[in-house]
Amino acid sequence: MYSLRKYGVISWVIHINIPYFLTISMPLKR
């Protein structure tokens, strides 16, 4: 149960950071 909760937190952090990362990488590719 604890590991499942830990995985949920990690997936939540990744889900939040993906749009932020894309916003940064988009101008750099230009």
C-alpha positions in Angstrom: 0.0 0.0 0.0 2.8 2.4 0.9 4.7 1.8 -2.4 1.4 2.3 -4.3 0.9 5.6 -2.6 4.6 6.6 -3.4 4.0 5.7 -7.0 0.9 7.9 -7.0 2.9 10.9 -5.8 5.6 10.3 -8.4 3.0 10.1 -11.2 1.3 13.2 -9.9 4.6 15.2 -9.9 5.4 14.0 -13.5 1.9 14.9 -14.6 2.3 18.4 -13.2 5.9 18.8 -14.6 5.2 17.6 -18.2 3.5 20.9 -19.4 6.1 23.0 -17.6 8.9 21.0 -19.2 7.3 21.3 -22.7 6.9 25.1 -22.2 10.6 25.4 -21.5 11.8 23.0 -24.2 9.6 24.6 -27.0 11.4 28.0 -27.1 14.8 26.2 -26.8 14.1 24.2 -30.0 13.5 27.4 -31.9 
